[in-house]
Amino acid sequence: MKITIASGKGGTGKTTVSSNLTSYLASLGKKVVLADLDVEEPNSALFLNAELVNSKVSNKMIPKWDATDCTLCGKCEEVCNFNAILHLPEEIRVFPELCHSCYACSELCPTNSLPMTPSPIGIINEYRNELFSMVEGRLDLGQEMSIPLIAQTIEYVDEKFPDYMKIYDAPPGTSCPVIESSRYSDFVILITEATPFGLNDLTLAVETMKVLNQKVGVIINRYGIGDDGVERYCQDENIPIITKIKNDKEVAKLYSNGELIYNKIEHFKDSLDDIIAFIGGLK
C-alpha cells in the first residue's frame, strides 16, 4: 500500500505525522518505508535516528547539440512544447532549465543531432535503523524543477522495497510536485488545521485530488483552535475525518527538539492508532 500525506499549505504537520506514523508502525512489526518527497527541503531524517547507508546521484536527461550532421532544419524547436530549444541561423541553442526531458527533440531529429545526456540535479539518500528504512530526495541548489527527482525517489523506493508499506511525505501546496507525489498512491491523507486559512487550503487540495481521482481522508491537527468550518466542509463533501490531533504545546516542544512524539504523549499515540485503524480498513 502507498499512502501520501499531503496538505494545501506548509506547516500543518505532514512531517510530524509521517515520521511518527512510520516509526510507530515499525515498532508494531510492520514492514514500512518512509519517502521524504519534499525534495527542496527534506527534513524527515532530523526526527529519525537512522544511519545513511546509500547515496545515489540523480540525473535529468538533457539534449546536447551535436553540429556534425545537423542540417539546422528546425524540427527540434518545432516539437518542443517547453521552449527549451532555440533554432538560430548557425546553431541550435538548448536551455536546460526549461527542458522537461520528454525526448521529443532527440527522438524526432532526422540527423540524431540532439543526443540526450545526463545532468545531475540532486541525490537520493537511503537511511536505515533497526526498525525501518527512510529514503529522501535532496534537490541541488539552483535547480528549477523538482518533479524529476520526486519521480526518481518514488521509483527507487518501489524497486528497493517492493513488498513494504510506503508512506510518502509530500511537498506542501497543490502544484505539480504534490501531484507527482500523489498520483500513484492508493490513498491520500490531507492534514489541515481548524482555521479559515486551513479550510481554504484544504479546499484547494481536495479539488486537486478530485482531478486525480484520488480518494482522500482528513486529519485535523492542532484541534481545539479555530472553528468548526473544516468539520462542516468534510461533512458536506462526504470526506472522512480520520482523527483529530489535540493542540498541545508539549507536542510543539518535542518537535522543535527533533524528537518523536508518540512514545511520550499518549493522546498523540491514540491519534496514530486512529490512522492505523483507518488505513487497515481501506480496500
Secondary structure, DSSP 8 states (H G I E B T S, - for coil): -EEEEE-SSTTSSHHHHHHHHHHHHHHTT--EEEEE--TTS--GGGGS--EEEEEEEEEEEEE----SS-----HHHHH-TTS-EEE-SS-EEE-GGG-----HHHHH-TT----EEEEEEEEEEEEE-SS-EEEEEEE-TT-S--HHHHHHHHHHHHHH-TTSEEEEE--SSSSHHHHHHHTT-SEEEEEEESSHHHHHHHHHHHHHHHHTT--EEEEEEEETSS-SHHHHHHHHHT--EEEEEE--HHHHHHHHTT--STTT-HHHHHHHHHHHHHHHT--
